[in-house]
Amino acid sequence: MELSSGVESLGFRALQSRLLALVNARIRNGEFSERGLALLLGISQPHLHNVLKGERKLHAPLADILLAKFGISVTDLLQPAEWRMQPEAAEEPAADLELARLRLLRKRPASYRTRDRAEWNTG
């Protein structure tokens, strides 16, 4: 799928591949050994080896641990052209308001959520 800007849309598999490429590059550069990284991550070296070589799937919990250990976020895996891509729906003020409301609701205890919903519906 290609967006109007000429940049292909980015999928989860592409982000996984970029994360694995980053980890493999750091191992090749000598920052870590497979064994040392496996110990740091709390997994077996054979399991890490198989994930890095694509013989086993990179599951979300391990991906999250890798991101945390390397001190990077998913956005660090994006290329500059991909930063400029924004969904059309996000440009609409109503969509921005709804996203802001959802962010606030996630940060508040459940007892506030009912009251907030009533306030938003009347405002």
N, C-alpha and C positions, 0 to 999 in steps of 0.2 A: 504494500500500500504506500502510495506516495502522496505527500501533502502538497498544497499549492505552492509552497515556498521552494519546492524542488528537493527537499530533504525527506528521506524515507522516515516513516514512523518507527519509533523505537519500541521494541518488545522486551518482555521479561528475559527471553533467552539471550538476546543481545547483551543485556546488562550482566547476566550470569557469565557469558563468555568474556566480557571485559574484566570482570572481577577475577576470574580464573587466570586470565592473561597477566593481570597485575601481580597476582600472587606468584605465578610461575616466573615472572621477570625478577621479582625480588629474591626468589630462591636462586636463580641463575646469577644474579649480582652478588650473591654471597651474604645477603642480609640475614637469611635464615637457611637452615637445612630443612629438608622435609621432616626429618626426625624431630628436630628442635621445635619446629612449628607445630607438629602434631602434639608434642608434649604441652606446648603453650595453649593449644586449643582444647586439650583434654580428649583427643581422639587417637586411634591407633595410626601408626605411620603407614601401614598398608592401605587403610581406608582413605587417608589423605592422598596418597599416591594415586589411587584409583579415581578419586574425584578430580584431581588435577589433570589426569590424562584423559578424562572423559569416559572412563569405563563405568563409573558410578555417577548418579545424579547429584548435583549440588542442591541439597534441600535448604529451604528457607532458614531454619535455625542455624545451620552451619554458615550460611551466607551472612547472617546477622553477626555471628561471632567473628567471622573474618573481617567484616567492615569495622567492628568495634576494635579488634586487636590492631588493625592497621590505621585506625583513627581517621577513617574516611566515611563519607556518606554516599548514598546512591547518586546524589547530584554530582559528586566528584567523578563519577563514571561517564558523565555526559560530555559531549564535545561542544565547542562554542556555538556551532550552528544549531544544535539541539536545544540550547538554552533559550534561543529566540522563539522556538515553537511554542505556541500557546493555543489551547483549545478555544474555539470560537465562543463556546458557552461561557467561558470565564470572563469574556469581555462585557457581558451583560451585567448591569448593576444588580439585578435580582439574584443572579447566580453568585455574585460576590457577597451579597448580604446573607444568602443561605449558607455559604461556606463559613463566613464569620460566625454565624449562629451555631453551626455544628461544632466549630472549634471551641467556642465558649462552653457548650453543653458537655463536651468531653472532659473539660477541666473542673466542672462543678459536681458536687454530690447529687445523687438521684433525687433528693428531696427538693432541690431547686428546679429540676427539669420541668416538672408539671407547671409550676408558676411561670417559668420563662416562656414555655410554649403558649400559655394563655396571654401573656404580655405581648408576644410577637404577633399573635393572631389579631389582637385588638389594635395594634399600632399600625 
